[in-house]
């Protein structure tokens, strides 16, 4: 797992209170990890903090899986 | 008329994370007071409080037992305390599992005096320092007072009345009285009723200190600071926690063979119409509430054996006592009266519910909890049994619980043993 994927997983585990092994790159925040839309807003804020990236609302709406988040962060982090 | 009985109890207090631990410590005369550990209080005028203890403490509270990790992260402490106390009460009543029909006949009315002050404080700092885009999306619903009732309803699938009382320090008592009425009126067969508070944060402590409500002269002696009726009393000690009761229609409880603790027989409410923080100097509002509760109970004042006083350890203690004397007689008709705020501090919106549970346990165990630190009783206390220092075994047939709040809001409850 890349450093980014590792840190994304850690944030998701902490915020959603789920087991780490469930937080795979394919896992959907809503369908697999029990998140609601507000949880995703909060997760996006946490990713922005952790990686120093800005994730605009239209990009955030397209992030539905853990892998989507990891990919966006890797492409945009400084 | 539909009768209302108590069939389940739940407590989170500075003396324990459950009912039996709290009660054991209360009867043993222990104090929940200490230096504030929740934050650095060294610049505050008041540095002491009765905190709910962490789970590694002998009397600690473990939020992981009944509150989801995710919810814990999103909400203020008062909601966590309330959800847990509600869960305890349902389990105690044998109602943790219900069929869909009963879920629709079960409601929740758990209030708070202030609500999510710690989160309002911390998110205000986030807003100021880092801008609106960093405010938590859970900020609002993690602080709202009715979100204990909301969270409990969601967790247990309860679809009856979903309500919340906000009457400062009378909240817990009003919640019980109003919920009992909902059952009497037929709106529900079962109600979870109670109150919670969690405002031991810098803004909460500073606010009450600036209102000159807190004890600020005994920071070096925290366990002695809450001393209702004592000549040296000098303000209340802030507490936190929650108390929740399962109220149930009597025939419903009987039919399912539930354990019945007591019956809620009288409820009185009034307003002081006097001052925002000070009680009426003659205790007229308090007297009206007590008289209404006793009249509606159908009991004679002489049948009440224990009064759990509002008794906050302020000048108002003797005003309340004078009003109780006018209602029950100079010797209170032989009743004992104590203030358990001497041990757990003032739980504000949780006080009336937590103290009602103490009243019910006094009926169950035929013992009344003490008033701690009553070393030099003030004038006007002569001839009254204020249960100084030690719990007392005695007959307890019926109880009166008083709660009075800022704004001049008063509530009294009468409960009695069910034969």
Interface residues (C-beta under 8 A of the other chain):
Chain A: X15 X16 X17 X34 X38 X39 X41 X42 X45
Chain B: X68 X69 X70 X73 X133 X134 X136 X137 X138
